[in-house]
Amino acid sequence: MREKNLLFEPVLVWVDDLLIYARTIDEFLETIDLIYSQLEKYGMFLGMDKTCLYTKTAKWCGRVLTKDGVSYDSSKIQALIDMPVPTTAGALQQFLCAAGWMRSSLVDFVRMCKPLQERLDKELAGTRRTKCVAGNISIELTPDEIDSFQHVKNLLQNSATLALPDPAGTICMYSDASDEGWSIILTQGKDWDNRTPVRDQHHGLLHCMSGTFHGASRNWSVIEKEGYPIVRACSELDYLLIRDKGFKMFTDHRNLIYIFAPGSEIKKHIRG
């Protein structure tokens, strides 16, 4: 058996890290045997001090995987929370990049960090935007930017655990847009009941995505801005949306509701 036959089904590989998973002990042992055979064939060895067997929790590429879902490594989150107010563009760039890597579990991330991103763009305008260049640019954040910095830290501290996709679950896509930006939230409903209001259903968060309009997109019409996150979700999150029974879409824009569901409407799907 060639090693590629193991990839993405019982085995994940990232550089020199292997993650082996199975539903039963027998499947796990069978996969382990195949892995050891391949390692022996190519004269490779596993580091015993980094090997863990029969665990129900695994750290993988900065994420913590359990039967309940996927969260980000708490030590990495704490490192960002403990970070002092940036005094160089390089430190600000590092913070935004690290926090942005976790954005799939952070609701409203782009809006919260917008003042910081605008400041970074201003400081790096006309430069090569490299880490070396940014590290030599001194900055002093304004009170509003410091508030944004703290808000992003609060988001990180309360980052959500992402649910594991379930083929039997009901996928719900919530989209919204304003003049400045857009957002998408994907949830997974369990034991969905069409007679129960959507806000009273049991939801697990699958993915968050958001962004800002800039350049020509700032001049789009309202319906174009409202429709953009739907197109973005269908093109980038198709691996979550494509199901045998489809997915449910919720928006507060009347024109989009009429396009997708002219005969039905659920008003004010999100309530505070």
FISELUM-87602 format. One record per residue (C-alpha): residue in three letters; chain; x, y, z. Coordinates in steps of 0.25 Angstrom, whole numbers, m for minus. Example, Ala and Ser with C-alpha at 12.3 -4.5 7.8 and 13.67 -1.06 7.14 Angstrom:
<atoms>
<atom><rest>ala</rest><kette>A</kette><east>49</east><north>m18</north><up>31</up></atom>
<atom><rest>ser</rest><kette>A</kette><east>55</east><north>m4</north><up>29</up></atom>
</atoms>
This chain:
<atoms>
<atom><rest>met</rest><kette>A</kette><east>0</east><north>0</north><up>0</up></atom>
<atom><rest>arg</rest><kette>A</kette><east>5</east><north>14</north><up>m4</up></atom>
<atom><rest>glu</rest><kette>A</kette><east>5</east><north>24</north><up>7</up></atom>
<atom><rest>lys</rest><kette>A</kette><east>m4</east><north>33</north><up>m1</up></atom>
<atom><rest>asn</rest><kette>A</kette><east>m15</east><north>23</north><up>1</up></atom>
<atom><rest>leu</rest><kette>A</kette><east>m15</east><north>27</north><up>16</up></atom>
<atom><rest>leu</rest><kette>A</kette><east>m15</east><north>42</north><up>15</up></atom>
<atom><rest>phe</rest><kette>A</kette><east>m28</east><north>50</north><up>19</up></atom>
<atom><rest>glu</rest><kette>A</kette><east>m36</east><north>37</north><up>23</up></atom>
<atom><rest>pro</rest><kette>A</kette><east>m29</east><north>32</north><up>36</up></atom>
<atom><rest>val</rest><kette>A</kette><east>m16</east><north>40</north><up>35</up></atom>
<atom><rest>leu</rest><kette>A</kette><east>m13</east><north>55</north><up>34</up></atom>
<atom><rest>val</rest><kette>A</kette><east>1</east><north>60</north><up>31</up></atom>
<atom><rest>trp</rest><kette>A</kette><east>7</east><north>74</north><up>33</up></atom>
<atom><rest>val</rest><kette>A</kette><east>22</east><north>74</north><up>31</up></atom>
<atom><rest>asp</rest><kette>A</kette><east>28</east><north>64</north><up>41</up></atom>
<atom><rest>asp</rest><kette>A</kette><east>15</east><north>63</north><up>49</up></atom>
<atom><rest>leu</rest><kette>A</kette><east>6</east><north>51</north><up>48</up></atom>
<atom><rest>leu</rest><kette>A</kette><east>m9</east><north>51</north><up>53</up></atom>
<atom><rest>ile</rest><kette>A</kette><east>m15</east><north>37</north><up>53</up></atom>
<atom><rest>tyr</rest><kette>A</kette><east>m30</east><north>36</north><up>56</up></atom>
<atom><rest>ala</rest><kette>A</kette><east>m40</east><north>25</north><up>56</up></atom>
<atom><rest>arg</rest><kette>A</kette><east>m54</east><north>22</north><up>61</up></atom>
<atom><rest>thr</rest><kette>A</kette><east>m51</east><north>8</north><up>68</up></atom>
<atom><rest>ile</rest><kette>A</kette><east>m38</east><north>2</north><up>74</up></atom>
<atom><rest>asp</rest><kette>A</kette><east>m37</east><north>m8</north><up>63</up></atom>
<atom><rest>glu</rest><kette>A</kette><east>m37</east><north>2</north><up>52</up></atom>
<atom><rest>phe</rest><kette>A</kette><east>m27</east><north>10</north><up>60</up></atom>
<atom><rest>leu</rest><kette>A</kette><east>m18</east><north>m2</north><up>62</up></atom>
<atom><rest>glu</rest><kette>A</kette><east>m19</east><north>m5</north><up>47</up></atom>
<atom><rest>thr</rest><kette>A</kette><east>m15</east><north>9</north><up>43</up></atom>
<atom><rest>ile</rest><kette>A</kette><east>m3</east><north>9</north><up>53</up></atom>
<atom><rest>asp</rest><kette>A</kette><east>2</east><north>m4</north><up>47</up></atom>
<atom><rest>leu</rest><kette>A</kette><east>1</east><north>2</north><up>33</up></atom>
<atom><rest>ile</rest><kette>A</kette><east>8</east><north>14</north><up>37</up></atom>
<atom><rest>tyr</rest><kette>A</kette><east>19</east><north>6</north><up>44</up></atom>
<atom><rest>ser</rest><kette>A</kette><east>21</east><north>m2</north><up>31</up></atom>
<atom><rest>gln</rest><kette>A</kette><east>23</east><north>11</north><up>23</up></atom>
<atom><rest>leu</rest><kette>A</kette><east>33</east><north>16</north><up>33</up></atom>
<atom><rest>glu</rest><kette>A</kette><east>41</east><north>4</north><up>33</up></atom>
<atom><rest>lys</rest><kette>A</kette><east>41</east><north>3</north><up>18</up></atom>
<atom><rest>tyr</rest><kette>A</kette><east>47</east><north>17</north><up>17</up></atom>
<atom><rest>gly</rest><kette>A</kette><east>56</east><north>16</north><up>29</up></atom>
<atom><rest>met</rest><kette>A</kette><east>49</east><north>26</north><up>37</up></atom>
<atom><rest>phe</rest><kette>A</kette><east>46</east><north>27</north><up>52</up></atom>
<atom><rest>leu</rest><kette>A</kette><east>36</east><north>34</north><up>61</up></atom>
<atom><rest>gly</rest><kette>A</kette><east>41</east><north>42</north><up>73</up></atom>
<atom><rest>met</rest><kette>A</kette><east>36</east><north>35</north><up>85</up></atom>
<atom><rest>asp</rest><kette>A</kette><east>36</east><north>47</north><up>94</up></atom>
<atom><rest>lys</rest><kette>A</kette><east>26</east><north>53</north><up>85</up></atom>
<atom><rest>thr</rest><kette>A</kette><east>17</east><north>41</north><up>82</up></atom>
<atom><rest>cys</rest><kette>A</kette><east>4</east><north>39</north><up>89</up></atom>
<atom><rest>leu</rest><kette>A</kette><east>m5</east><north>28</north><up>87</up></atom>
<atom><rest>tyr</rest><kette>A</kette><east>m20</east><north>25</north><up>91</up></atom>
<atom><rest>thr</rest><kette>A</kette><east>m23</east><north>40</north><up>94</up></atom>
<atom><rest>lys</rest><kette>A</kette><east>m36</east><north>46</north><up>93</up></atom>
<atom><rest>thr</rest><kette>A</kette><east>m30</east><north>60</north><up>92</up></atom>
<atom><rest>ala</rest><kette>A</kette><east>m20</east><north>65</north><up>82</up></atom>
<atom><rest>lys</rest><kette>A</kette><east>m12</east><north>77</north><up>79</up></atom>
<atom><rest>trp</rest><kette>A</kette><east>m11</east><north>79</north><up>64</up></atom>
<atom><rest>cys</rest><kette>A</kette><east>m5</east><north>91</north><up>57</up></atom>
<atom><rest>gly</rest><kette>A</kette><east>m9</east><north>100</north><up>68</up></atom>
<atom><rest>arg</rest><kette>A</kette><east>m22</east><north>95</north><up>70</up></atom>
<atom><rest>val</rest><kette>A</kette><east>m28</east><north>85</north><up>81</up></atom>
<atom><rest>leu</rest><kette>A</kette><east>m37</east><north>74</north><up>75</up></atom>
<atom><rest>thr</rest><kette>A</kette><east>m47</east><north>67</north><up>84</up></atom>
<atom><rest>lys</rest><kette>A</kette><east>m60</east><north>59</north><up>82</up></atom>
<atom><rest>asp</rest><kette>A</kette><east>m67</east><north>72</north><up>85</up></atom>
<atom><rest>gly</rest><kette>A</kette><east>m61</east><north>81</north><up>75</up></atom>
<atom><rest>val</rest><kette>A</kette><east>m48</east><north>89</north><up>71</up></atom>
<atom><rest>ser</rest><kette>A</kette><east>m43</east><north>100</north><up>79</up></atom>
<atom><rest>tyr</rest><kette>A</kette><east>m30</east><north>108</north><up>78</up></atom>
<atom><rest>asp</rest><kette>A</kette><east>m18</east><north>105</north><up>87</up></atom>
<atom><rest>ser</rest><kette>A</kette><east>m20</east><north>113</north><up>100</up></atom>
<atom><rest>ser</rest><kette>A</kette><east>m5</east><north>115</north><up>102</up></atom>
<atom><rest>lys</rest><kette>A</kette><east>m5</east><north>122</north><up>88</up></atom>
<atom><rest>ile</rest><kette>A</kette><east>m17</east><north>131</north><up>92</up></atom>
<atom><rest>gln</rest><kette>A</kette><east>m11</east><north>134</north><up>106</up></atom>
<atom><rest>ala</rest><kette>A</kette><east>2</east><north>139</north><up>99</up></atom>
<atom><rest>leu</rest><kette>A</kette><east>m6</east><north>149</north><up>91</up></atom>
<atom><rest>ile</rest><kette>A</kette><east>m15</east><north>153</north><up>103</up></atom>
<atom><rest>asp</rest><kette>A</kette><east>m2</east><north>156</north><up>111</up></atom>
<atom><rest>met</rest><kette>A</kette><east>4</east><north>164</north><up>99</up></atom>
<atom><rest>pro</rest><kette>A</kette><east>7</east><north>179</north><up>103</up></atom>
<atom><rest>val</rest><kette>A</kette><east>2</east><north>190</north><up>94</up></atom>
<atom><rest>pro</rest><kette>A</kette><east>10</east><north>190</north><up>82</up></atom>
<atom><rest>thr</rest><kette>A</kette><east>21</east><north>201</north><up>80</up></atom>
<atom><rest>thr</rest><kette>A</kette><east>26</east><north>197</north><up>66</up></atom>
<atom><rest>ala</rest><kette>A</kette><east>18</east><north>194</north><up>54</up></atom>
<atom><rest>gly</rest><kette>A</kette><east>25</east><north>180</north><up>54</up></atom>
<atom><rest>ala</rest><kette>A</kette><east>19</east><north>177</north><up>67</up></atom>
<atom><rest>leu</rest><kette>A</kette><east>5</east><north>181</north><up>62</up></atom>
<atom><rest>gln</rest><kette>A</kette><east>7</east><north>173</north><up>50</up></atom>
<atom><rest>gln</rest><kette>A</kette><east>10</east><north>161</north><up>58</up></atom>
<atom><rest>phe</rest><kette>A</kette><east>m2</east><north>163</north><up>67</up></atom>
<atom><rest>leu</rest><kette>A</kette><east>m12</east><north>164</north><up>55</up></atom>
<atom><rest>cys</rest><kette>A</kette><east>m6</east><north>153</north><up>48</up></atom>
<atom><rest>ala</rest><kette>A</kette><east>m6</east><north>143</north><up>60</up></atom>
<atom><rest>ala</rest><kette>A</kette><east>m20</east><north>148</north><up>64</up></atom>
<atom><rest>gly</rest><kette>A</kette><east>m25</east><north>147</north><up>49</up></atom>
<atom><rest>trp</rest><kette>A</kette><east>m21</east><north>132</north><up>49</up></atom>
<atom><rest>met</rest><kette>A</kette><east>m31</east><north>129</north><up>59</up></atom>
<atom><rest>arg</rest><kette>A</kette><east>m42</east><north>138</north><up>52</up></atom>
<atom><rest>ser</rest><kette>A</kette><east>m51</east><north>126</north><up>49</up></atom>
<atom><rest>ser</rest><kette>A</kette><east>m55</east><north>125</north><up>63</up></atom>
<atom><rest>leu</rest><kette>A</kette><east>m56</east><north>140</north><up>66</up></atom>
<atom><rest>val</rest><kette>A</kette><east>m69</east><north>147</north><up>63</up></atom>
<atom><rest>asp</rest><kette>A</kette><east>m68</east><north>161</north><up>57</up></atom>
<atom><rest>phe</rest><kette>A</kette><east>m53</east><north>160</north><up>57</up></atom>
<atom><rest>val</rest><kette>A</kette><east>m51</east><north>170</north><up>45</up></atom>
<atom><rest>arg</rest><kette>A</kette><east>m59</east><north>181</north><up>50</up></atom>
<atom><rest>met</rest><kette>A</kette><east>m52</east><north>180</north><up>64</up></atom>
<atom><rest>cys</rest><kette>A</kette><east>m38</east><north>181</north><up>58</up></atom>
<atom><rest>lys</rest><kette>A</kette><east>m41</east><north>191</north><up>47</up></atom>
<atom><rest>pro</rest><kette>A</kette><east>m35</east><north>203</north><up>54</up></atom>
<atom><rest>leu</rest><kette>A</kette><east>m22</east><north>194</north><up>56</up></atom>
<atom><rest>gln</rest><kette>A</kette><east>m22</east><north>190</north><up>42</up></atom>
<atom><rest>glu</rest><kette>A</kette><east>m24</east><north>204</north><up>37</up></atom>
<atom><rest>arg</rest><kette>A</kette><east>m12</east><north>209</north><up>45</up></atom>
<atom><rest>leu</rest><kette>A</kette><east>m3</east><north>197</north><up>41</up></atom>
<atom><rest>asp</rest><kette>A</kette><east>m6</east><north>200</north><up>26</up></atom>
<atom><rest>lys</rest><kette>A</kette><east>m3</east><north>215</north><up>28</up></atom>
<atom><rest>glu</rest><kette>A</kette><east>10</east><north>212</north><up>35</up></atom>
<atom><rest>leu</rest><kette>A</kette><east>14</east><north>202</north><up>24</up></atom>
<atom><rest>ala</rest><kette>A</kette><east>9</east><north>210</north><up>12</up></atom>
<atom><rest>gly</rest><kette>A</kette><east>20</east><north>211</north><up>2</up></atom>
<atom><rest>thr</rest><kette>A</kette><east>29</east><north>200</north><up>8</up></atom>
<atom><rest>arg</rest><kette>A</kette><east>31</east><north>186</north><up>5</up></atom>
<atom><rest>arg</rest><kette>A</kette><east>23</east><north>182</north><up>17</up></atom>
<atom><rest>thr</rest><kette>A</kette><east>33</east><north>172</north><up>22</up></atom>
<atom><rest>lys</rest><kette>A</kette><east>35</east><north>168</north><up>36</up></atom>
<atom><rest>cys</rest><kette>A</kette><east>49</east><north>174</north><up>36</up></atom>
<atom><rest>val</rest><kette>A</kette><east>44</east><north>188</north><up>31</up></atom>
<atom><rest>ala</rest><kette>A</kette><east>32</east><north>188</north><up>40</up></atom>
<atom><rest>gly</rest><kette>A</kette><east>40</east><north>185</north><up>52</up></atom>
<atom><rest>asn</rest><kette>A</kette><east>48</east><north>198</north><up>50</up></atom>
<atom><rest>ile</rest><kette>A</kette><east>36</east><north>207</north><up>50</up></atom>
<atom><rest>ser</rest><kette>A</kette><east>32</east><north>213</north><up>63</up></atom>
<atom><rest>ile</rest><kette>A</kette><east>18</east><north>215</north><up>66</up></atom>
<atom><rest>glu</rest><kette>A</kette><east>9</east><north>221</north><up>78</up></atom>
<atom><rest>leu</rest><kette>A</kette><east>m5</east><north>216</north><up>77</up></atom>
<atom><rest>thr</rest><kette>A</kette><east>m17</east><north>226</north><up>79</up></atom>
<atom><rest>pro</rest><kette>A</kette><east>m27</east><north>224</north><up>91</up></atom>
<atom><rest>asp</rest><kette>A</kette><east>m37</east><north>218</north><up>80</up></atom>
<atom><rest>glu</rest><kette>A</kette><east>m27</east><north>209</north><up>75</up></atom>
<atom><rest>ile</rest><kette>A</kette><east>m23</east><north>204</north><up>89</up></atom>
<atom><rest>asp</rest><kette>A</kette><east>m38</east><north>201</north><up>91</up></atom>
<atom><rest>ser</rest><kette>A</kette><east>m38</east><north>193</north><up>79</up></atom>
<atom><rest>phe</rest><kette>A</kette><east>m26</east><north>185</north><up>83</up></atom>
<atom><rest>gln</rest><kette>A</kette><east>m33</east><north>182</north><up>96</up></atom>
<atom><rest>his</rest><kette>A</kette><east>m46</east><north>178</north><up>89</up></atom>
<atom><rest>val</rest><kette>A</kette><east>m38</east><north>168</north><up>80</up></atom>
<atom><rest>lys</rest><kette>A</kette><east>m32</east><north>162</north><up>93</up></atom>
<atom><rest>asn</rest><kette>A</kette><east>m46</east><north>161</north><up>99</up></atom>
<atom><rest>leu</rest><kette>A</kette><east>m50</east><north>153</north><up>86</up></atom>
<atom><rest>leu</rest><kette>A</kette><east>m38</east><north>144</north><up>87</up></atom>
<atom><rest>gln</rest><kette>A</kette><east>m41</east><north>141</north><up>102</up></atom>
<atom><rest>asn</rest><kette>A</kette><east>m55</east><north>137</north><up>98</up></atom>
<atom><rest>ser</rest><kette>A</kette><east>m52</east><north>130</north><up>85</up></atom>
<atom><rest>ala</rest><kette>A</kette><east>m63</east><north>119</north><up>82</up></atom>
<atom><rest>thr</rest><kette>A</kette><east>m61</east><north>104</north><up>80</up></atom>
<atom><rest>leu</rest><kette>A</kette><east>m64</east><north>101</north><up>66</up></atom>
<atom><rest>ala</rest><kette>A</kette><east>m74</east><north>89</north><up>65</up></atom>
<atom><rest>leu</rest><kette>A</kette><east>m70</east><north>77</north><up>57</up></atom>
<atom><rest>pro</rest><kette>A</kette><east>m77</east><north>76</north><up>44</up></atom>
<atom><rest>asp</rest><kette>A</kette><east>m88</east><north>65</north><up>45</up></atom>
<atom><rest>pro</rest><kette>A</kette><east>m95</east><north>60</north><up>32</up></atom>
<atom><rest>ala</rest><kette>A</kette><east>m108</east><north>59</north><up>39</up></atom>
<atom><rest>gly</rest><kette>A</kette><east>m108</east><north>73</north><up>44</up></atom>
<atom><rest>thr</rest><kette>A</kette><east>m115</east><north>85</north><up>38</up></atom>
<atom><rest>ile</rest><kette>A</kette><east>m106</east><north>96</north><up>33</up></atom>
<atom><rest>cys</rest><kette>A</kette><east>m110</east><north>110</north><up>35</up></atom>
<atom><rest>met</rest><kette>A</kette><east>m103</east><north>122</north><up>28</up></atom>
<atom><rest>tyr</rest><kette>A</kette><east>m105</east><north>136</north><up>34</up></atom>
<atom><rest>ser</rest><kette>A</kette><east>m100</east><north>147</north><up>25</up></atom>
<atom><rest>asp</rest><kette>A</kette><east>m101</east><north>162</north><up>27</up></atom>
<atom><rest>ala</rest><kette>A</kette><east>m94</east><north>175</north><up>21</up></atom>
<atom><rest>ser</rest><kette>A</kette><east>m93</east><north>189</north><up>24</up></atom>
<atom><rest>asp</rest><kette>A</kette><east>m86</east><north>201</north><up>16</up></atom>
<atom><rest>glu</rest><kette>A</kette><east>m73</east><north>197</north><up>22</up></atom>
<atom><rest>gly</rest><kette>A</kette><east>m72</east><north>182</north><up>23</up></atom>
<atom><rest>trp</rest><kette>A</kette><east>m79</east><north>169</north><up>22</up></atom>
<atom><rest>ser</rest><kette>A</kette><east>m80</east><north>156</north><up>31</up></atom>
<atom><rest>ile</rest><kette>A</kette><east>m84</east><north>141</north><up>30</up></atom>
<atom><rest>ile</rest><kette>A</kette><east>m87</east><north>132</north><up>42</up></atom>
<atom><rest>leu</rest><kette>A</kette><east>m89</east><north>117</north><up>39</up></atom>
<atom><rest>thr</rest><kette>A</kette><east>m96</east><north>109</north><up>50</up></atom>
<atom><rest>gln</rest><kette>A</kette><east>m100</east><north>94</north><up>51</up></atom>
<atom><rest>gly</rest><kette>A</kette><east>m114</east><north>91</north><up>56</up></atom>
<atom><rest>lys</rest><kette>A</kette><east>m116</east><north>78</north><up>64</up></atom>
<atom><rest>asp</rest><kette>A</kette><east>m130</east><north>71</north><up>63</up></atom>
<atom><rest>trp</rest><kette>A</kette><east>m135</east><north>83</north><up>55</up></atom>
<atom><rest>asp</rest><kette>A</kette><east>m150</east><north>85</north><up>56</up></atom>
<atom><rest>asn</rest><kette>A</kette><east>m157</east><north>94</north><up>46</up></atom>
<atom><rest>arg</rest><kette>A</kette><east>m168</east><north>98</north><up>55</up></atom>
<atom><rest>thr</rest><kette>A</kette><east>m158</east><north>104</north><up>65</up></atom>
<atom><rest>pro</rest><kette>A</kette><east>m152</east><north>118</north><up>63</up></atom>
<atom><rest>val</rest><kette>A</kette><east>m138</east><north>118</north><up>58</up></atom>
<atom><rest>arg</rest><kette>A</kette><east>m133</east><north>126</north><up>71</up></atom>
<atom><rest>asp</rest><kette>A</kette><east>m138</east><north>115</north><up>80</up></atom>
<atom><rest>gln</rest><kette>A</kette><east>m132</east><north>103</north><up>72</up></atom>
<atom><rest>his</rest><kette>A</kette><east>m119</east><north>97</north><up>77</up></atom>
<atom><rest>his</rest><kette>A</kette><east>m107</east><north>102</north><up>69</up></atom>
<atom><rest>gly</rest><kette>A</kette><east>m92</east><north>99</north><up>69</up></atom>
<atom><rest>leu</rest><kette>A</kette><east>m83</east><north>109</north><up>62</up></atom>
<atom><rest>leu</rest><kette>A</kette><east>m76</east><north>104</north><up>50</up></atom>
<atom><rest>his</rest><kette>A</kette><east>m69</east><north>116</north><up>44</up></atom>
<atom><rest>cys</rest><kette>A</kette><east>m68</east><north>131</north><up>45</up></atom>
<atom><rest>met</rest><kette>A</kette><east>m64</east><north>140</north><up>33</up></atom>
<atom><rest>ser</rest><kette>A</kette><east>m64</east><north>155</north><up>31</up></atom>
<atom><rest>gly</rest><kette>A</kette><east>m57</east><north>166</north><up>23</up></atom>
<atom><rest>thr</rest><kette>A</kette><east>m58</east><north>181</north><up>19</up></atom>
<atom><rest>phe</rest><kette>A</kette><east>m61</east><north>187</north><up>6</up></atom>
<atom><rest>his</rest><kette>A</kette><east>m50</east><north>195</north><up>0</up></atom>
<atom><rest>gly</rest><kette>A</kette><east>m47</east><north>201</north><up>m14</up></atom>
<atom><rest>ala</rest><kette>A</kette><east>m58</east><north>199</north><up>m24</up></atom>
<atom><rest>ser</rest><kette>A</kette><east>m66</east><north>190</north><up>m15</up></atom>
<atom><rest>arg</rest><kette>A</kette><east>m69</east><north>202</north><up>m6</up></atom>
<atom><rest>asn</rest><kette>A</kette><east>m77</east><north>208</north><up>m18</up></atom>
<atom><rest>trp</rest><kette>A</kette><east>m86</east><north>195</north><up>m19</up></atom>
<atom><rest>ser</rest><kette>A</kette><east>m101</east><north>196</north><up>m18</up></atom>
<atom><rest>val</rest><kette>A</kette><east>m107</east><north>191</north><up>m5</up></atom>
<atom><rest>ile</rest><kette>A</kette><east>m112</east><north>178</north><up>m11</up></atom>
<atom><rest>glu</rest><kette>A</kette><east>m98</east><north>175</north><up>m17</up></atom>
<atom><rest>lys</rest><kette>A</kette><east>m92</east><north>177</north><up>m3</up></atom>
<atom><rest>glu</rest><kette>A</kette><east>m103</east><north>169</north><up>4</up></atom>
<atom><rest>gly</rest><kette>A</kette><east>m101</east><north>158</north><up>m7</up></atom>
<atom><rest>tyr</rest><kette>A</kette><east>m86</east><north>158</north><up>m7</up></atom>
<atom><rest>pro</rest><kette>A</kette><east>m84</east><north>150</north><up>6</up></atom>
<atom><rest>ile</rest><kette>A</kette><east>m94</east><north>139</north><up>1</up></atom>
<atom><rest>val</rest><kette>A</kette><east>m85</east><north>138</north><up>m12</up></atom>
<atom><rest>arg</rest><kette>A</kette><east>m73</east><north>138</north><up>m3</up></atom>
<atom><rest>ala</rest><kette>A</kette><east>m78</east><north>127</north><up>6</up></atom>
<atom><rest>cys</rest><kette>A</kette><east>m82</east><north>118</north><up>m6</up></atom>
<atom><rest>ser</rest><kette>A</kette><east>m69</east><north>119</north><up>m12</up></atom>
<atom><rest>glu</rest><kette>A</kette><east>m60</east><north>117</north><up>0</up></atom>
<atom><rest>leu</rest><kette>A</kette><east>m68</east><north>109</north><up>10</up></atom>
<atom><rest>asp</rest><kette>A</kette><east>m74</east><north>100</north><up>0</up></atom>
<atom><rest>tyr</rest><kette>A</kette><east>m68</east><north>88</north><up>7</up></atom>
<atom><rest>leu</rest><kette>A</kette><east>m77</east><north>92</north><up>19</up></atom>
<atom><rest>leu</rest><kette>A</kette><east>m90</east><north>96</north><up>11</up></atom>
<atom><rest>ile</rest><kette>A</kette><east>m91</east><north>85</north><up>1</up></atom>
<atom><rest>arg</rest><kette>A</kette><east>m100</east><north>75</north><up>7</up></atom>
<atom><rest>asp</rest><kette>A</kette><east>m110</east><north>65</north><up>2</up></atom>
<atom><rest>lys</rest><kette>A</kette><east>m121</east><north>73</north><up>8</up></atom>
<atom><rest>gly</rest><kette>A</kette><east>m115</east><north>86</north><up>5</up></atom>
<atom><rest>phe</rest><kette>A</kette><east>m114</east><north>98</north><up>15</up></atom>
<atom><rest>lys</rest><kette>A</kette><east>m123</east><north>109</north><up>21</up></atom>
<atom><rest>met</rest><kette>A</kette><east>m120</east><north>123</north><up>18</up></atom>
<atom><rest>phe</rest><kette>A</kette><east>m124</east><north>135</north><up>27</up></atom>
<atom><rest>thr</rest><kette>A</kette><east>m123</east><north>149</north><up>23</up></atom>
<atom><rest>asp</rest><kette>A</kette><east>m130</east><north>162</north><up>27</up></atom>
<atom><rest>his</rest><kette>A</kette><east>m130</east><north>168</north><up>13</up></atom>
<atom><rest>arg</rest><kette>A</kette><east>m143</east><north>168</north><up>6</up></atom>
<atom><rest>asn</rest><kette>A</kette><east>m139</east><north>167</north><up>m8</up></atom>
<atom><rest>leu</rest><kette>A</kette><east>m130</east><north>155</north><up>m5</up></atom>
<atom><rest>ile</rest><kette>A</kette><east>m141</east><north>148</north><up>2</up></atom>
<atom><rest>tyr</rest><kette>A</kette><east>m150</east><north>150</north><up>m10</up></atom>
<atom><rest>ile</rest><kette>A</kette><east>m140</east><north>145</north><up>m19</up></atom>
<atom><rest>phe</rest><kette>A</kette><east>m137</east><north>132</north><up>m12</up></atom>
<atom><rest>ala</rest><kette>A</kette><east>m151</east><north>130</north><up>m5</up></atom>
<atom><rest>pro</rest><kette>A</kette><east>m161</east><north>138</north><up>m11</up></atom>
<atom><rest>gly</rest><kette>A</kette><east>m172</east><north>131</north><up>m4</up></atom>
<atom><rest>ser</rest><kette>A</kette><east>m167</east><north>131</north><up>10</up></atom>
<atom><rest>glu</rest><kette>A</kette><east>m160</east><north>140</north><up>20</up></atom>
<atom><rest>ile</rest><kette>A</kette><east>m155</east><north>139</north><up>34</up></atom>
<atom><rest>lys</rest><kette>A</kette><east>m153</east><north>154</north><up>39</up></atom>
<atom><rest>lys</rest><kette>A</kette><east>m143</east><north>158</north><up>49</up></atom>
<atom><rest>his</rest><kette>A</kette><east>m136</east><north>145</north><up>50</up></atom>
<atom><rest>ile</rest><kette>A</kette><east>m126</east><north>151</north><up>60</up></atom>
<atom><rest>arg</rest><kette>A</kette><east>m131</east><north>157</north><up>72</up></atom>
<atom><rest>gly</rest><kette>A</kette><east>m123</east><north>164</north><up>83</up></atom>
</atoms>
